Amino acid sequence: MKTISVTPEQAVTPVADPALPQAGSIPAKETEVREEEKDRPFCADYFGVKDWGALLLEPKLDVNKVVQNIVFLEDYLSDKLKNDQMVVDKESFRSVLEDIEKQLGIDSKNELSHRVKRVCGFLKVVKYTKEKEELRKKKFLSILEKQSGDTI
């Protein structure tokens, strides 16, 4: 076996990838950094995400974007529960997430990243569809207003 010696001048210094968020650079709303274990996101508890704090501090560990998806789920479900005037607590999240997983046919034995990705993808489609529907309604109403203005 051949031994290679490297001088300090020849050593390669790792360079941060500008495309990836750096540790500590994620906005507080996205990360929802919670110092106490009881304040972890409800979705992280539901899916059994271990080392939530480590994933937040070192984004490169999160290759499956679990944190990003959990934050989306947490924000979306919190807003949805508030808009529906439901209690925003662990039980409400569990109930909604179990129902979604049941509808999608996701087994709790599946890998964590697979479960999170599927539920997140489903809710992103629901959100996108509702946004498009609202835009269509606004456009339709503006057309009706123009037509009613032309006939008067």
Backbone as a printed PyTorch tensor [residue, N CA C, xyz], in Angstrom:
tensor([[[  0.8330,  -1.1680,   0.0000],
         [  0.0000,   0.0000,   0.0000],
         [  0.8810,   1.2350,   0.0000]],

        [[  0.5480,   2.2060,  -0.8120],
         [  1.3440,   3.3980,  -0.9880],
         [  0.8430,   4.4850,  -0.0360]],

        [[  1.7340,   5.1840,   0.6320],
         [  1.3870,   6.2680,   1.5490],
         [  1.6290,   7.5960,   0.8610]],

        [[  0.6730,   8.4830,   0.9750],
         [  0.8030,   9.8020,   0.3680],
         [  0.8510,  10.8230,   1.4970]],

        [[  1.8360,  11.6880,   1.4500],
         [  1.9090,  12.7380,   2.4680],
         [  1.4860,  14.0610,   1.8320]],

        [[  0.7540,  14.8280,   2.6020],
         [  0.2270,  16.0980,   2.1020],
         [  0.6670,  17.2000,   3.0460]],

        [[  1.2070,  18.2550,   2.4750],
         [  1.5810,  19.4120,   3.2920],
         [  0.3380,  20.2540,   3.5400]],

        [[  0.3540,  21.1010,   4.5770],
         [ -0.8120,  21.9520,   4.8430],
         [ -1.1900,  22.8370,   3.6580]],

        [[ -0.2200,  23.2400,   2.8460],
         [ -0.5200,  24.0780,   1.6880],
         [ -1.2840,  23.3050,   0.6210]],

        [[ -1.0630,  21.9800,   0.5660],
         [ -1.7090,  21.1420,  -0.4350],
         [ -3.0890,  20.6530,   0.0070]],

        [[ -3.3810,  20.7770,   1.2650],
         [ -4.6520,  20.2690,   1.7910],
         [ -5.8150,  21.0370,   1.1850]],

        [[ -6.8900,  20.3310,   0.9540],
         [ -8.0870,  20.9240,   0.3710],
         [ -8.9940,  21.4030,   1.5000]],

        [[ -9.4010,  22.6470,   1.4050],
         [-10.3110,  23.2010,   2.3930],
         [-11.7320,  23.0440,   1.8650]],

        [[-12.6380,  22.4520,   2.6500],
         [-14.0050,  22.2980,   2.1680],
         [-14.6700,  23.6560,   1.9760]],

        [[-15.3800,  23.7790,   0.8880],
         [-16.0830,  25.0190,   0.5760],
         [-17.5710,  24.7580,   0.7090]],

        [[-18.2730,  25.6770,   1.3460],
         [-19.7180,  25.5400,   1.5240],
         [-20.4120,  25.6750,   0.1790]],

        [[-21.3800,  24.8240,  -0.0520],
         [-22.1740,  24.8770,  -1.2720],
         [-23.1700,  26.0190,  -1.1450]],

        [[-23.0820,  27.0590,  -2.0120],
         [-23.9880,  28.2030,  -1.8840],
         [-25.4450,  27.8410,  -2.1690]],

        [[-25.6930,  26.7300,  -2.8550],
         [-27.0630,  26.3290,  -3.1620],
         [-27.7740,  25.7490,  -1.9500]],

        [[-26.9990,  25.2640,  -0.9620],
         [-27.5900,  24.6650,   0.2300],
         [-27.6610,  25.6870,   1.3440]],

        [[-28.7270,  25.6650,   2.1330],
         [-28.7780,  26.5830,   3.2670],
         [-27.7090,  26.2090,   4.2820]],

        [[-27.0660,  27.2000,   4.8320],
         [-26.0110,  26.9670,   5.8020],
         [-26.6180,  26.8790,   7.2000]],

        [[-25.9130,  26.2150,   8.0860],
         [-26.3880,  26.0740,   9.4610],
         [-26.6190,  27.4490,  10.0550]],

        [[-27.7710,  27.6210,  10.6500],
         [-28.1090,  28.8890,  11.2730],
         [-28.6570,  29.9150,  10.3050]],

        [[-28.7270,  29.5990,   8.9990],
         [-29.2040,  30.5710,   8.0300],
         [-30.6750,  30.3900,   7.6830]],

        [[-31.3080,  29.3450,   8.1950],
         [-32.7130,  29.1080,   7.9010],
         [-33.5440,  30.0570,   8.7410]],

        [[-34.4960,  30.7680,   8.1360],
         [-35.3200,  31.7030,   8.9010],
         [-36.0530,  31.0030,  10.0400]],

        [[-36.2810,  31.7290,  11.1150],
         [-36.8970,  31.1520,  12.3140],
         [-38.2690,  30.5680,  12.0160]],

        [[-39.0750,  31.2040,  11.1460],
         [-40.4100,  30.6890,  10.8640],
         [-40.3310,  29.3140,  10.2190]],

        [[-39.3530,  29.1150,   9.3410],
         [-39.2340,  27.8200,   8.6750],
         [-38.7600,  26.7340,   9.6340]],

        [[-37.8360,  27.0530,  10.4670],
         [-37.2730,  26.0130,  11.3120],
         [-38.0900,  25.7780,  12.5640]],

        [[-38.7390,  26.8260,  13.0410],
         [-39.4870,  26.7360,  14.2900],
         [-38.6370,  26.0420,  15.3430]],

        [[-37.4510,  26.5880,  15.5440],
         [-36.5320,  26.0120,  16.5110],
         [-37.1800,  26.0700,  17.8880]],

        [[-37.2810,  24.9450,  18.4890],
         [-37.8880,  24.8550,  19.8080],
         [-36.8840,  24.1860,  20.7190]],

        [[-36.5290,  24.8680,  21.7880],
         [-35.4520,  24.3900,  22.6400],
         [-35.8620,  23.2280,  23.5200]],

        [[-37.0750,  23.2310,  24.0090],
         [-37.4920,  22.1650,  24.9080],
         [-38.1140,  21.0280,  24.1020]],

        [[-37.9090,  19.8130,  24.5740],
         [-38.4230,  18.6270,  23.8820],
         [-39.9350,  18.6880,  23.7230]],

        [[-40.6250,  19.2330,  24.7140],
         [-42.0910,  19.2900,  24.6400],
         [-42.5700,  20.2670,  23.5710]],

        [[-41.6890,  21.1510,  23.1080],
         [-42.0730,  22.1410,  22.1090],
         [-41.6940,  21.7430,  20.6870]],

        [[-41.3670,  20.4890,  20.4900],
         [-41.0740,  20.0300,  19.1290],
         [-42.3410,  20.1700,  18.2890]],

        [[-42.1860,  20.3160,  16.9680],
         [-43.3780,  20.3710,  16.1160],
         [-44.2180,  19.1020,  16.3020]],

        [[-45.5190,  19.2790,  16.2940],
         [-46.4210,  18.1350,  16.4680],
         [-46.1690,  17.0820,  15.3880]],

        [[-45.9200,  17.5320,  14.1660],
         [-45.6900,  16.5940,  13.0560],
         [-44.4110,  15.7850,  13.2690]],

        [[-43.3950,  16.4000,  13.8200],
         [-42.1400,  15.6770,  14.0930],
         [-42.3960,  14.5760,  15.1140]],

        [[-43.2030,  14.8640,  16.1130],
         [-43.5610,  13.8380,  17.1000],
         [-44.3870,  12.7320,  16.4570]],

        [[-45.3590,  13.1200,  15.6310],
         [-46.2360,  12.1320,  15.0040],
         [-45.4360,  11.1430,  14.1560]],

        [[-44.5230,  11.6780,  13.3420],
         [-43.7550,  10.8150,  12.4510],
         [-42.5610,  10.1720,  13.1570]],

        [[-42.2880,  10.5700,  14.3900],
         [-41.1900,   9.9830,  15.1440],
         [-39.8220,  10.4300,  14.6680]],

        [[-39.6960,  11.7020,  14.2880],
         [-38.4130,  12.2300,  13.8330],
         [-37.4780,  12.3150,  15.0390]],

        [[-36.3820,  11.6080,  14.9520],
         [-35.3810,  11.6460,  16.0140],
         [-34.3580,  12.7160,  15.6660]],

        [[-33.7290,  13.2650,  16.6440],
         [-32.6750,  14.2620,  16.4580],
         [-33.1610,  15.4820,  15.6740]],

        [[-34.3410,  15.9820,  16.0210],
         [-34.8970,  17.1610,  15.3460],
         [-33.9230,  18.3310,  15.4260]],

        [[-33.3700,  18.5550,  16.6030],
         [-32.4310,  19.6650,  16.7830],
         [-31.1950,  19.5220,  15.9200]],

        [[-30.6730,  18.3130,  15.8010],
         [-29.4770,  18.0750,  14.9800],
         [-29.7760,  18.3380,  13.5060]],

        [[-30.9540,  17.9710,  13.0520],
         [-31.3250,  18.2230,  11.6600],
         [-31.4430,  19.7190,  11.3880]],

        [[-31.9120,  20.4610,  12.3820],
         [-32.0190,  21.9130,  12.2040],
         [-30.6550,  22.5790,  12.1790]],

        [[-29.7750,  22.1160,  13.0390],
         [-28.4560,  22.7360,  13.1370],
         [-27.5390,  22.3530,  11.9910]],

        [[-27.7490,  21.1920,  11.4120],
         [-26.8900,  20.7220,  10.3290],
         [-27.7620,  20.2710,   9.1620]],

        [[-28.1860,  21.2210,   8.3010],
         [-29.0880,  20.8980,   7.1920],
         [-28.5660,  19.8290,   6.2340]],

        [[-27.2470,  19.6670,   6.1360],
         [-26.6860,  18.6710,   5.2160],
         [-27.0230,  17.2480,   5.6400]],

        [[-27.3730,  17.0630,   6.9300],
         [-27.7840,  15.7400,   7.3960],
         [-29.1660,  15.3540,   6.8610]],

        [[-29.9420,  16.3590,   6.5150],
         [-31.3280,  16.1470,   6.0970],
         [-31.4150,  15.9780,   4.5820]],

        [[-30.8850,  14.8670,   4.0830],
         [-30.8360,  14.6470,   2.6370],
         [-32.2150,  14.4230,   2.0200]],

        [[-33.1700,  13.9580,   2.8000],
         [-34.5210,  13.7130,   2.2800],
         [-35.4670,  14.8880,   2.5110]],

        [[-34.9410,  16.0160,   2.9560],
         [-35.7060,  17.2400,   3.2090],
         [-36.8590,  17.0090,   4.1790]],

        [[-36.6130,  16.1910,   5.1820],
         [-37.6350,  15.9000,   6.1870],
         [-38.0030,  17.1680,   6.9450]],

        [[-37.0060,  17.9690,   7.3100],
         [-37.2770,  19.2030,   8.0680],
         [-38.1450,  20.1390,   7.2450]],

        [[-37.7840,  20.3440,   5.9920],
         [-38.5470,  21.2360,   5.1200],
         [-39.9930,  20.7510,   5.0000]],

        [[-40.1800,  19.4540,   4.8270],
         [-41.5250,  18.9010,   4.6970],
         [-42.2990,  18.9840,   6.0120]],

        [[-41.6350,  18.7150,   7.1270],
         [-42.3000,  18.8040,   8.4360],
         [-42.7370,  20.2380,   8.7000]],

        [[-41.8860,  21.2010,   8.3700],
         [-42.2340,  22.6120,   8.5800],
         [-43.4290,  22.9850,   7.7090]],

        [[-43.4570,  22.5160,   6.4550],
         [-44.6140,  22.7820,   5.5990],
         [-45.8790,  22.1760,   6.2020]],

        [[-45.7920,  20.9120,   6.6170],
         [-46.9560,  20.2420,   7.2190],
         [-47.4330,  20.9860,   8.4570]],

        [[-46.4990,  21.3690,   9.2920],
         [-46.8370,  22.0670,  10.5420],
         [-47.5500,  23.3820,  10.2410]],

        [[-46.9950,  24.1680,   9.3290],
         [-47.6140,  25.4560,   8.9820],
         [-48.9660,  25.2700,   8.3280]],

        [[-49.0360,  24.3720,   7.3460],
         [-50.2790,  24.1700,   6.6210],
         [-51.3900,  23.6540,   7.5400]],

        [[-51.0730,  22.6410,   8.3330],
         [-52.0940,  22.0700,   9.2120],
         [-52.4950,  23.0390,  10.3160]],

        [[-51.5530,  23.8090,  10.8400],
         [-51.8990,  24.8140,  11.8540],
         [-52.8800,  25.8300,  11.2890]],

        [[-52.5800,  26.3410,  10.0880],
         [-53.4770,  27.3060,   9.4430],
         [-54.8320,  26.6850,   9.1520]],

        [[-54.8290,  25.4600,   8.6690],
         [-56.0800,  24.7720,   8.3320],
         [-56.9430,  24.5630,   9.5750]],

        [[-56.3160,  24.1050,  10.6530],
         [-57.0710,  23.8780,  11.8840],
         [-57.6130,  25.1930,  12.4470]],

        [[-56.8230,  26.2480,  12.3730],
         [-57.2830,  27.5610,  12.8540],
         [-58.4400,  28.0720,  12.0040]],

        [[-58.3210,  27.9370,  10.6810],
         [-59.3870,  28.3920,   9.7850],
         [-60.6800,  27.6050,   9.9920]],

        [[-60.5500,  26.3350,  10.3360],
         [-61.7250,  25.4970,  10.5930],
         [-62.1890,  25.5980,  12.0420]],

        [[-61.5730,  26.5180,  12.7830],
         [-61.9020,  26.7720,  14.1870],
         [-61.8160,  25.5070,  15.0330]],

        [[-60.7630,  24.7460,  14.7920],
         [-60.4950,  23.5490,  15.5820],
         [-59.3510,  23.8380,  16.5350]],

        [[-59.2380,  23.0340,  17.5650],
         [-58.1410,  23.1800,  18.5250],
         [-56.8420,  22.7400,  17.8630]],

        [[-55.8090,  23.5750,  17.9880],
         [-54.5070,  23.2380,  17.4230],
         [-53.6910,  22.5880,  18.5330]],

        [[-53.7310,  21.2610,  18.5700],
         [-52.9710,  20.5190,  19.5690],
         [-52.4970,  19.2090,  18.9550]],

        [[-51.7330,  18.4870,  19.7410],
         [-51.1320,  17.2370,  19.2680],
         [-52.2020,  16.2490,  18.7950]],

        [[-53.2880,  16.1570,  19.5030],
         [-54.3570,  15.2100,  19.1580],
         [-55.0060,  15.5540,  17.8160]],

        [[-55.2220,  16.8430,  17.5600],
         [-55.8070,  17.2720,  16.2810],
         [-54.8750,  16.9270,  15.1250]],

        [[-53.5860,  17.2080,  15.3070],
         [-52.6080,  16.8770,  14.2720],
         [-52.5930,  15.3690,  14.0200]],

        [[-52.5470,  14.5970,  15.0930],
         [-52.5040,  13.1400,  14.9650],
         [-53.7160,  12.6400,  14.2100]],

        [[-54.8870,  13.1550,  14.5540],
         [-56.1270,  12.7360,  13.9150],
         [-56.1080,  13.0360,  12.4120]],

        [[-55.7140,  14.2520,  12.0710],
         [-55.6850,  14.6550,  10.6550],
         [-54.6400,  13.8420,   9.8860]],

        [[-53.4490,  13.7000,  10.4560],
         [-52.3810,  12.9660,   9.7690],
         [-52.7120,  11.4880,   9.6090]],

        [[-53.3130,  10.8880,  10.6240],
         [-53.7250,   9.4790,  10.5030],
         [-54.7570,   9.3170,   9.3910]],

        [[-55.6990,  10.2500,   9.3110],
         [-56.7270,  10.1870,   8.2770],
         [-56.1070,  10.3150,   6.8860]],

        [[-55.1670,  11.2370,   6.7280],
         [-54.5090,  11.4190,   5.4300],
         [-53.7230,  10.1690,   5.0490]],

        [[-52.9720,   9.6150,   5.9980],
         [-52.1990,   8.4050,   5.7060],
         [-53.1180,   7.2430,   5.3510]],

        [[-54.2490,   7.1570,   6.0100],
         [-55.2090,   6.0870,   5.7100],
         [-55.7540,   6.2480,   4.2930]],

        [[-56.1060,   7.4900,   3.9290],
         [-56.6220,   7.7540,   2.5810],
         [-55.5830,   7.4450,   1.5080]],

        [[-54.3240,   7.7240,   1.8060],
         [-53.2550,   7.4900,   0.8320],
         [-52.7430,   6.0510,   0.8470]],

        [[-53.1940,   5.2660,   1.8160],
         [-52.7520,   3.8800,   1.9120],
         [-51.3130,   3.7470,   2.3800]],

        [[-50.8820,   4.6710,   3.2240],
         [-49.5140,   4.6390,   3.7430],
         [-49.5190,   3.8520,   5.0470]],

        [[-48.6130,   2.9000,   5.1280],
         [-48.4930,   2.0750,   6.3330],
         [-47.4820,   2.7210,   7.2740]],

        [[-47.7560,   2.6880,   8.5580],
         [-46.8480,   3.2900,   9.5350],
         [-45.5070,   2.5610,   9.5910]],

        [[-45.4270,   1.4100,   8.9540],
         [-44.1670,   0.6580,   8.9180],
         [-43.2380,   1.1630,   7.8150]],

        [[-43.7760,   2.0060,   6.9250],
         [-42.9410,   2.5720,   5.8610],
         [-41.8650,   3.4620,   6.4570]],

        [[-40.8370,   3.7060,   5.6730],
         [-39.7360,   4.5600,   6.0970],
         [-40.2390,   5.9770,   6.3690]],

        [[-39.6480,   6.6080,   7.3610],
         [-40.0430,   7.9470,   7.7950],
         [-40.0800,   8.9400,   6.6320]],

        [[-39.0030,   9.0050,   5.8600],
         [-38.9390,   9.9920,   4.7780],
         [-40.0140,   9.7340,   3.7250]],

        [[-40.3310,   8.4710,   3.4730],
         [-41.3820,   8.1180,   2.5140],
         [-42.7350,   8.6090,   3.0060]],

        [[-43.0430,   8.3660,   4.2680],
         [-44.3280,   8.7920,   4.8390],
         [-44.4750,  10.3050,   4.8000]],

        [[-43.4270,  11.0040,   5.2500],
         [-43.4770,  12.4700,   5.2910],
         [-43.6200,  13.0350,   3.8860]],

        [[-42.8430,  12.4930,   2.9490],
         [-42.8710,  12.9880,   1.5690],
         [-44.2420,  12.7870,   0.9220]],

        [[-44.8510,  11.6290,   1.1460],
         [-46.1680,  11.3520,   0.5580],
         [-47.2480,  12.2730,   1.1100]],

        [[-47.2840,  12.4340,   2.4400],
         [-48.2910,  13.3030,   3.0620],
         [-48.0710,  14.7510,   2.6430]],

        [[-46.8220,  15.1790,   2.6320],
         [-46.4970,  16.5410,   2.2330],
         [-46.8770,  16.7820,   0.7660]],

        [[-46.5490,  15.8510,  -0.0930],
         [-46.9030,  15.9750,  -1.5090],
         [-48.4060,  16.0770,  -1.7080]],

        [[-49.1540,  15.2600,  -0.9750],
         [-50.6100,  15.2900,  -1.0620],
         [-51.1420,  16.6630,  -0.6460]],

        [[-50.6580,  17.1830,   0.4800],
         [-51.1530,  18.4740,   0.9680],
         [-50.7130,  19.6300,   0.0700]],

        [[-49.5530,  19.5010,  -0.5760],
         [-49.1340,  20.5370,  -1.5260],
         [-50.0630,  20.5690,  -2.7330]],

        [[-50.4920,  19.3950,  -3.1780],
         [-51.4430,  19.3300,  -4.2900],
         [-52.7890,  19.9370,  -3.8660]],

        [[-53.2390,  19.6090,  -2.6630],
         [-54.4940,  20.1670,  -2.1530],
         [-54.3920,  21.6900,  -2.0740]],

        [[-53.2980,  22.1820,  -1.5380],
         [-53.0980,  23.6320,  -1.4060],
         [-53.0750,  24.3000,  -2.7860]],

        [[-52.3320,  23.7260,  -3.7190],
         [-52.2330,  24.2730,  -5.0710],
         [-53.6060,  24.2850,  -5.7490]],

        [[-54.3460,  23.2060,  -5.5880],
         [-55.6720,  23.1090,  -6.2010],
         [-56.6040,  24.1810,  -5.6460]],

        [[-56.5800,  24.3790,  -4.3310],
         [-57.4350,  25.4000,  -3.7180],
         [-57.0420,  26.8010,  -4.1750]],

        [[-55.7480,  27.0450,  -4.2940],
         [-55.2960,  28.3540,  -4.7690],
         [-55.7700,  28.5990,  -6.2000]],

        [[-55.6500,  27.5930,  -7.0500],
         [-56.1070,  27.7180,  -8.4400],
         [-57.6170,  27.9420,  -8.4950]],

        [[-58.3440,  27.2360,  -7.6550],
         [-59.7950,  27.3850,  -7.6060],
         [-60.1780,  28.8100,  -7.2080]],

        [[-59.4830,  29.3680,  -6.2300],
         [-59.7430,  30.7490,  -5.8050],
         [-59.4460,  31.7310,  -6.9350]],

        [[-58.3540,  31.5050,  -7.6600],
         [-58.0300,  32.3770,  -8.7960],
         [-59.1080,  32.3030,  -9.8800]],

        [[-59.5950,  31.1010, -10.1470],
         [-60.6610,  30.9460, -11.1490],
         [-61.9270,  31.6690, -10.7150]],

        [[-62.2670,  31.5720,  -9.4390],
         [-63.4580,  32.2620,  -8.9330],
         [-63.3140,  33.7710,  -9.0970]],

        [[-62.1460,  34.3070,  -8.7340],
         [-61.9130,  35.7420,  -8.8640],
         [-61.9990,  36.1760, -10.3210]],

        [[-61.4090,  35.3900, -11.1920],
         [-61.4330,  35.7190, -12.6180],
         [-62.8680,  35.6780, -13.1420]],

        [[-63.6210,  34.6620, -12.7480],
         [-65.0060,  34.5320, -13.1740],
         [-65.8370,  35.7150, -12.6790]],

        [[-65.6430,  36.0960, -11.4320],
         [-66.3870,  37.2270, -10.8750],
         [-66.0280,  38.5310, -11.5770]],

        [[-64.7670,  38.7100, -11.9340],
         [-64.3730,  39.9250, -12.6420],
         [-64.9870,  39.9560, -14.0430]],

        [[-65.0950,  38.8040, -14.6790],
         [-65.7370,  38.7370, -15.9990],
         [-67.2120,  39.0880, -15.8730]],

        [[-67.8680,  38.5420, -14.8520],
         [-69.2840,  38.8680, -14.6280],
         [-69.4880,  40.3620, -14.3620]],

        [[-68.5980,  40.9570, -13.5950],
         [-68.7010,  42.3810, -13.2950],
         [-68.5380,  43.2150, -14.5640]],

        [[-67.6050,  42.8120, -15.4390],
         [-67.3990,  43.5340, -16.7000],
         [-68.6360,  43.4110, -17.5790]],

        [[-69.2140,  42.2040, -17.6430],
         [-70.3890,  41.9900, -18.4840],
         [-71.5910,  42.7840, -17.9630]],

        [[-71.7660,  42.8190, -16.6580],
         [-72.8990,  43.5420, -16.0930],
         [-72.6900,  45.0460, -16.2740]],

        [[-71.4480,  45.4990, -16.2800],
         [-71.1490,  46.9060, -16.5090],
         [-71.3770,  47.2950, -17.9640]],

        [[-71.1730,  46.3790, -18.9080],
         [-71.3640,  46.6630, -20.3280],
         [-72.8320,  46.7540, -20.6960]],

        [[-73.6880,  45.9970, -20.0050],
         [-75.1020,  45.9830, -20.3840],
         [-75.8650,  47.1700, -19.7970]],

        [[-75.3100,  47.8480, -18.8350],
         [-76.0330,  48.9720, -18.1940],
         [-75.8010,  50.2290, -18.9460]]])
